[in-house]
Amino acid sequence: MKRPETISAEELERRMTQPGVVVVDLRSAAEYRKMHIPGAVHVPYENLGRLSRYRDQWIILYCEHGITSMAAAVTLAERGYKVSSLKGGVQAYMAKRGRTVLDGKDRMWVQ
């Protein structure tokens, strides 16, 4: 089985605007509420089975640093999903965005 690809924060921004792509935050509900990538849906790692509703889409996973999302990507790829993992997780995305993040109320703020 081919290892799922990792993508950069720049590549994430290019892909997330394409049809048929869903971005998934695998972190806890509290972490998601605190801040998340714009447009991301929340499906905790413990509930990977809920991603079956996105089976016909390309799924881009992220967590805090990219380790959990890669483990989840391997599992989903083995099940036949089209999946990628964000290299460096939300921390890499925040660094690329100049620490500008989306809070749980869908407002932009700067740390």
Secondary structure as GFF3:
##gff-version 3
##sequence-region A 1 111
A	DSSP	beta_strand	5	7	.	.	.	ID=ss1
A	DSSP	alpha_helix	9	15	.	.	.	ID=ss2
A	DSSP	beta_strand	21	25	.	.	.	ID=ss3
A	DSSP	alpha_helix	29	34	.	.	.	ID=ss4
A	DSSP	beta_strand	35	36	.	.	.	ID=ss5
A	DSSP	beta_strand	41	42	.	.	.	ID=ss6
A	DSSP	three_ten_helix	45	54	.	.	.	ID=ss7
A	DSSP	beta_strand	58	62	.	.	.	ID=ss8
A	DSSP	alpha_helix	67	78	.	.	.	ID=ss9
A	DSSP	beta_strand	82	86	.	.	.	ID=ss10
A	DSSP	alpha_helix	89	96	.	.	.	ID=ss11
A	DSSP	beta_strand	100	103	.	.	.	ID=ss12
A	DSSP	beta_strand	108	110	.	.	.	ID=ss13
###
